[in-house]
Every structure is written in C-alpha cells, then in structure tokens.
Amino acid sequence: MQAIAEFLSNFKPFYIATIDGDQPRVRPFGASAVVDGKLYIVTNSQKSVAAQLKANPKIEISTTAADGRWLRLTAEAVLDKNPASEQSVLEKLPQLKNLYKDSLVNFEAYYLKNAAGLIVSRDGTSESHTF
C-alpha cells in the first residue's frame, strides 16, 4: 500500500472513476492519506461523487508520473463516519482544513479495501500491489 500511497501523493491530480447509473464518471482528486493502515480519499457529501460512491462503491484510480510511469488501482471505497478517523484524515491533509474548519458535516472520508493496483513503467515492467 505504501508504494500506491506515495504515488498518489507525488503525482497529482489523480483521477477517480465511478459509476453513475450506466455511465462512467471521471474526475480529478488531489488528496489522499494513510491513517491506521488504511488508504483514504475524501470528498464533500454534497458532490455527485459521494452519491455515486454510496450507490456503487467500486472505483478505479489512475494517474501518471512525469517520467512516464502510470498507476491504475481498482478498489471499493468504504465510507468511514468514525469522528476519530475523520479527524485523523483531516490532520494528514492540512490543505483541506480551511474548507472544513467550521464543521465536518459535509466531510466524507472513504478508505479503500479489496484494492489491486499496478504501477507500470515505460518499458512495460510493472509492480503489482494489493491491500
């Protein structure tokens, strides 16, 4: 998981694909954090991505490094409404503190489970990661 977390931290934005009915939706994300051995992504509960994750938690994440390596990760996004987890995730993502300084009402933290990812180099070699 650490290699995946570092890739997401170093190469932003990363893109998350969800399902909206029968239509795939892709959007950029810029925040992820490892807390208590879990990789988290975050969003606002008012965004359409939150509704899509609740309807179908299966996602795919992709991004590319400047050197041409790329990442593809499939996982299930699990909403974690534990206040201690939410606060820990927010502490790891100080860039979000101003957005949620008054209230965590709309803050949603999702950890990734059943994750399987590949980091692929330009020469075609790849590293497989599961967590």
C-alpha positions, 0 to 999 in steps of 0.5 A: 500500500505504501508504494500506491500511497506515495504515488498518489501523493507525488503525482497529482491530480489523480483521477477517480472513476465511478459509476453513475447509473450506466455511465462512467464518471471521471474526475480529478482528486488531489488528496489522499492519506494513510491513517491506521493502515488504511488508504483514504480519499475524501470528498464533500457529501454534497458532490455527485461523487459521494452519491455515486460512491454510496450507490456503487462503491467500486472505483478505479484510480489512475494517474501518471508520473512525469517520467512516464510511469502510470498507476491504475488501482481498482478498489471499493471505497468504504465510507468511514463516519468514525469522528476519530478517523475523520479527524485523523484524515483531516490532520494528514491533509492540512490543505483541506482544513480551511474548507472544513474548519467550521464543521465536518458535516459535509466531510466524507472520508472513504478508505479503500479495501479489496484494492489491486493496483499496478504501477507500470513503467515505460518499458512495460515492467510493472509492480503489482500491489494489493491491500 
